[in-house]
């Protein structure tokens, strides 16, 4: 079996739609506060990010293969969105395509390292695991030796890591039901000279104030799929809707929102990336 080492958390099928005419991304990283040119193969990826580690130290890349398959079925859906943005007509997704897009949007939101830093830490997960082992030991005192092996620091770390990776391509029925209450909104950037960026936390969340939920129309989730298009949650009354965005200030606000929620971001323009980096 092919064992891929470089795992993209923003897929190449999307990144290729943000390159300049020569195939370069202009990427800013907050780690070194500089803008550089890069190919999509080397952007928004980490070595063995989705590889589970077996007890013998070998890598299991089944999750990476699952994510790669999901990305492979995304291309025709993205092409429908692009045609809709160009013509103004709704994409008319099939029920399966609509379900696939909603599923992918959630997976893309949860799969990135930037999000992992904002949820349960490895230390908190390790403490929770120790608590579970304590309960097991109370129930099965004759398994102490076996449980002590599981308490070893490297085993705790491996278990926590594997659990997080295994859950990456999974979406609960509750979340899918919540997604199903909203339609799809396609945002088309119309000024010829204006483009949008893609971030290391590409699904940008807006207006998620206290008390508001995914099912509330006031909340927004957008995933830029190209330099000119973002796709996100729509209204409850319309299955699909295309919006034209020409306001320069609104486009700027959108880009800044993406940048401020990400540790890295890229665009098709060196000037745009530098401008957003300075402002964000």
N, C-alpha and C positions, 0 to 999 in steps of 0.2 A: 504493500500500500504506500502511495505517495505520502511523505511526511512533510507538509509545508511548515516552514519555520517563521516566516514573516506573516503575521496576521494583521489584516487591516480592520480597524474598528470603524472607519468610514470607508465604504467599499469603493473599489476602483470604478465600478459601473456608474457611480455618482461623481467621483472626483474627475473623471475624464471630461465632464461637462463644465468644469471650472478652469480649464487650462487656457492659456493664451494661444495665439495662432501657431506658435512653434511647439506647443505641447508642454509648456512649463506651468507649474503652479508658483505663485509668489506667496510664500508662507512666512508668517510671523510667529515666533515662539516667545512666550513670557519668560521662559527659562534663561534665555540669553538676551532677550530684548532686541532682537535683530530680525531683519527681513532677508530671506534668501530664496533663490530659485531652486526648485526641486522637481523631479519627475513624480508622477502619481505612485509609482511603485515603492517610493521611499517615504511617502507622506502618510501621516495618521495611521501608523502601524507600530507594533511591538513584537519582539521575538517571543514566540510561543504564548501569546496572550491568552489564547483559548485552549491550550493544551492541559489536560488533566495529567497529574503525575502519579504513576503507579507505584506500588510499594517497593519495586525494585529500581525505581528511579527513571524508568523509561517513560516516554510521552505517549499519551493517547489523544489523537487529534480529531476524534469523532465530532466534537462540537464545531470545530473550524470547518469541517466538511459539511455539516448541517447548515451553517451560516452561508457557506459558499453556494450551496444549492439554492437557498432562499434568495440570494442575490442574483442567481442565474435566471430565476423566473420573474425578476423585477424589471428587466430591460423592456419587454413589450408594454408594461404598464407605464413606465417612464415615457416611452415614445407616444403613448396616447395622451399623456399630460402635455407633452410638448406640442402636439398637434392642436390640442384645445387652446393652449396659450396663443398660438399663432392665428387661429381662426376665430376664437371667441366662442366656439361651440363646446358643449359639455362633452367629456370623454366617452360617456356611455360605457362604463366598466361593467363587465358581467358580474354576477353575484360572487363567483369565485375570485375574480380579480379584486373586487372590493374587499372581500375578506382577507385576501393576501396582503393588500396594501395596509389595511388596519393592523394586521398582525405584524407586518414589517415595521411600521411606524413605532410600535411599542418596543419591539426588539432593538431597533436602532437607538431609541431613547435610553434603554437600560444597559446596553452593551459597552458603553464607552468608559475609559478610566476616569474621566472628569466627573462622571456621576458617582462612581464608586467612592470618591473622596467625600461625598456629601451625605452618604447613607451610613449604614452600620460599618464600623471599622473592623479590621482584622482582630484587634484586641477585644472588642466587644463580642465578636463572634466566637473567639476562643474561650472567653469567660462563659458564654452560653453553652458551649460544647462541654466544658468542664462540669457545668451544672447537670447536664444530661448524664454524663458518666458517673457523677455522684449518685444520682437516682438509680442507675443501673446497678451500681455496686451495692446499694442498700437492698435492692431486690434480689440480687444474686451474689451474696458474699463469697461464694466459692469460685467466682471468676475474677478475683482481685488481681492475680498475676497477669491475666490477659488484658484487663483494663488498664493496668499500669503501663503496659506497652503502648496502649493507645494514648496515654497521657504524655508521652515523650514530646518535647517541644517540636521536633521536626514532623512528628505524626499529626500533632494538632494543626500545625501550619499547613501541611499537605491536605488534611481533611477540610479545613476552612476554605482553602483555595479551590479545591475540587468541587465543593458544594456551590460556590459562587459561579464557577464556570459551567457546571452542569445545568444551572438554572437560567443561563443566558438566553437560550433559544425557546424558553417556555413563557407562555402568557396565560394567565388565569382566565377562566370563563367569566368571572366578575368584571375584569378589565375589558374583555371583548364585548360584553353586554353594554358597558358604559360607552365604549367607542361607537357601538351601533346606534346610539341615540343621536349621534351627530353625522351630518353629511360630510362631503369632501369639498374643500375650498382650494381653488387653484389661483395663485397670485402671480400675475404676469407683469413684469417691470417693462413699461412701455418706452421711456425716454431712451433713444439709441445710445447715448453716452453713459447711461447709468447701469451698473451691475451690482449683484449682491455677493456676499462672501459665504464660505462654508467653514464651520468651526469644528474643533475637536469634541465639542458637545453640540452636534449639528441640529438636534431637535430643540429649537428655542421655545421656551415657555414664557408667555406673557399674561399678565393680569391674574395670576393665581394668588389672589389675596386670601386672607383668612376667611374661612366659611364657604369659599367657592370650590367647586369640584370640576372634574373633567366633563361632567354632564351639563354644566352651566355654560350657556352660550357666550357669556362674558369672557371666559377663559380661552386662551389661544395656544395652540401647539403647531409650529411650522417646521417643516424640513425642506431647506433649499435643495433642489434637485439639479439646478444648473445656474449659471450666472444671471439668468433672466427669469427664473421660475422658482417659486416655493409652493409646497403643497401641505395643507394642514386640515384642521377640524373646521367644518362648516356649521351651518345652522341645523336645527332639528327639522325644519320644514322642507328643506331642499336636499335631495340626494347628492347632487353635484352642482357646483357653481363656479364660474370663472370671473375673477375680479381683475380689473386693469388698475395698476398703480403708477401714476404719473407724478405724484407730489414728491419733489426732491427731498424735502425735510422728512417725510415719512420713510422714504427709502434709507436715508441716513440713520434714522432712529432704529430701523430694522437691523441694519448692519451693526450698529453699536450694541444692540441687545445681544446679538450673536457673539460678538467679541467679548463682552463682559461676562458671558456665561461659559467661556472657553479659555483654556490655557494656550491654545494655538488656533490660528485661523489662516485661511488662504483665499486668494482670488485670482482672476485672470489678469490683474493689473498690479504692477509694482507700486504705482502711485496710489491706488486705492488702498492696498494693504498698509502702506506707510501712513496714509492719512487716518485710517481707522485706528491703527496702533497708537498714534499720537493722541487721538481724541479719547480713546478708551482707557 
